[in-house]
Amino acid sequence: MKYAEMAISVSDLNQYIKNKIADDEYLNNILVKGEISNFKNHYTGHMYFTLKDENSLIKCIMFKSYAQKLNFMPKDGMKVFIFGGVSVFERDGIYQIYVKAMEEDGLGDLYTKYQELKTKLEEQGLFEQEHKMLIPKMPRIIGVLTSQTGSVIKDIINVSTRRNPNVVIRLFPVPVQGEGAAEKIAEGIEYMNRNKLADVLILARGGGSLEDLWPFNEEIVAKSIYNSEIPIISAVGHETDFTISDFVADLRAPTPSAAAELAVPDIYEVKQKIISYQNRLRMSLIKKVQIMKLRYEKTISSFVFKEPTRRIQENYIRIDNQVKKLENIIQTKQQKEKVRYANLVSKLDAYSPLKTLARGYSITQKEGKLIKTKEQLNAGDIVELKFYDGNVEAEIK
């Protein structure tokens, strides 16, 4: 009973500490420099992160009203100056900096190293789209490189087996952070390729700081992914986290669970598609048969099949008509030519010299030339006189 009267509640203690800190003017307006880690840009617009140096770290929060004033987007590994006040979050009993302003102080060493390697590998062509392989439509074996403990492998198994109970998950356990992790990951990729142990590989781990994800930013891992003959899906960290592995891999997934969904088709959806295709094919065949039946009935009802000789007879009639027409044309032409011939003969007869000679005229020629005037003749000339019934010679006196 004595202790009950003396003791205070946890809430009272946290409230007391909060008030003590609030009374300290130095802590209410403090300028701190450090490196950002575990940065989270919440959908509400608030920013949560940790500020650290070589020896310590402190949690920070920047509310939306202040975050909107930033002219840059904070990232893990970025060195910054922050201005704000220290206070206690009573519910959890932790103290943190409530940030009011932030300015860049250059990039952290890891982030600089990340950018340098990214630029180097990009120039070498490791990120080129043309090198990336397609993920198999219906893989039988899914290879997973991740830690054998934790929620990542459980999530992948749950999602994969739910989508297709017949799929085989083949885990190759590797450390996903810490010293030597990058080498183990690279060895795992090479081992799975060498022994052809999977149709597609998922390289996965949960979220974390830039340091936690660093093995997936190592060149040895990037080269192993690039040289892999098995398609690789990179699912490292959260949706906002990007590693070198994401850029080299054949496909990036925002989370390990999403990677399982991308790798394993939903067998029930596949079955429904097959059923849908079967129904569409069946309906197409029925429609095709109906169309062919109508065409058949129309063809059978055609007069060609009802009266097969009718068209031949019609053609005979058409030929007879053409022959008659041709005969009429020839006859008409002959009549016209006969009349024309008679006219020409009549004209020729009318203009014939023989007709003139028959009426008592003659033609006088000298040395084969026609004599038309008396001036053409001289006394003693021998001329030839042409009569209706013959020729005679005469001498001009």
Buried (B, 14 or more C-beta within 10 A) or exposed (E): EEEEEEEEEEEEBBBEBBEEBBEEEEBBEBEBEBBBBBBBBEEEEBBBBBBBEEEEBBBBBBBEEBBEEBEEEBBBBBBBEBBBBBBBBBEEEEBBBBBBEBEEBEBBEBBEBBEEBBEEBBEEEBBEEEEBBEBBEEBEBBBBBBBEEEEBBEBBBEBBBBBBEEBBBBBBBBBBBEEEBBBBBBBBBEEBBEEEBBBBBBBBBBBBBBBBBBBBBBBBBBBBBBEBEBBBBBBBBEEEBBBBBBBBBBBBBBBBBBBBBBBBBEBEEBEEEEEEEEEEEEEEEEEEEEEEEEEEEEEEEEEEEEEEEEEEEEEEEEEEEEEEEEEEEEEEEEEEEEEEEEEEEEEEEEEEEEEEBEEEEEBBEBEEEEBEEEEEEEEEEEBBBBEBEEEEEEEEE
